[in-house]
Amino acid sequence: MSEAAVRDAGEGRLELNGVLDFDSVPRLWPALRAQLGRGEVQVLSLAGIEQANSAALVLLLEAREQAQACGRELRLESIPGNLRELAELSGVRDLLGLD
């Protein structure tokens, strides 16, 4: 399994990769927050996530809040099935903008 990382994919896109868990999310958040604060990010892809738990939900909620604070909406793409299930069980589907 890979360590969690955020990568600027250009054209307003960021990609999250690796494992998002209780250990990696606190280390990853400052880098993600800095990227979101630049203002052009509109899409966050989770296609590269290998494994995730409820800490990932908190990260995604914080990312959307950070984007809103910068005056824009952050669209999430390629959300793994287990995160969709956790969002449903936690009652945060709407907060994450999941259809």
C-alpha positions in Angstrom: 0.0 0.0 0.0 1.2 3.5 -0.8 1.5 6.4 1.5 -1.2 9.1 1.0 -0.3 11.9 -1.3 -1.9 14.8 -3.1 -0.9 15.7 -6.6 -1.7 18.7 -8.7 -3.0 17.3 -12.0 -3.4 20.7 -13.6 -6.4 22.5 -15.0 -8.0 22.9 -11.6 -7.7 19.2 -10.6 -6.1 17.5 -7.7 -5.6 13.8 -7.2 -5.4 11.9 -3.9 -3.5 8.7 -3.9 -2.6 5.9 -1.4 -4.2 5.0 1.9 -6.4 7.5 3.7 -6.6 6.5 7.4 -6.2 7.8 10.9 -2.4 8.0 10.5 -2.2 9.5 7.0 -5.0 12.0 7.0 -3.5 14.4 9.6 -0.2 14.4 7.7 -1.9 14.9 4.3 -4.3 17.7 5.3 -1.8 20.6 5.4 -0.7 19.9 1.8 -4.2 19.5 0.6 -5.4 22.7 2.4 -2.5 24.6 0.8 -3.5 23.4 -2.7 -7.1 24.2 -2.1 -6.2 27.7 -0.9 -4.6 28.6 -4.2 -8.0 29.2 -5.6 -8.1 27.3 -8.9 -8.9 23.8 -7.7 -12.4 22.7 -8.7 -12.1 18.9 -8.8 -10.7 16.4 -6.4 -10.2 12.9 -7.8 -10.0 9.9 -5.5 -9.3 7.4 -8.2 -5.9 6.6 -6.7 -7.1 5.8 -3.2 -6.2 2.2 -2.3 -7.9 2.1 1.1 -9.9 4.5 3.2 -11.7 4.7 6.5 -13.9 7.3 8.3 -10.9 9.6 8.6 -11.1 10.0 4.8 -14.7 11.3 5.2 -13.5 14.0 7.6 -10.8 15.0 5.1 -13.3 15.3 2.3 -15.7 17.3 4.4 -12.9 19.7 5.4 -11.7 20.0 1.8 -15.2 21.0 0.6 -15.4 23.5 3.5 -12.0 24.9 2.6 -13.1 25.3 -1.1 -16.3 27.0 0.0 -14.3 29.4 2.2 -12.4 30.3 -1.0 -15.7 31.0 -2.8 -16.1 27.9 -4.9 -17.6 24.4 -4.9 -15.2 21.4 -4.9 -16.5 18.5 -7.0 -15.4 15.0 -5.9 -14.7 12.3 -8.5 -14.1 8.6 -8.5 -15.1 8.1 -4.8 -14.4 4.5 -3.8 -17.4 2.4 -3.0 -16.6 1.9 0.7 -16.4 5.7 1.2 -19.8 6.1 -0.5 -21.2 3.5 1.9 -19.6 5.2 4.9 -21.0 8.6 3.8 -24.4 7.0 3.5 -24.2 5.4 7.0 -22.9 8.6 8.4 -25.6 10.8 6.8 -23.1 13.0 5.0 -23.9 12.1 1.3 -25.4 15.5 0.7 -22.5 17.3 2.4 -20.1 15.6 0.1 -22.2 16.4 -3.0 -22.8 12.7 -3.8 -25.6 11.8 -6.0 
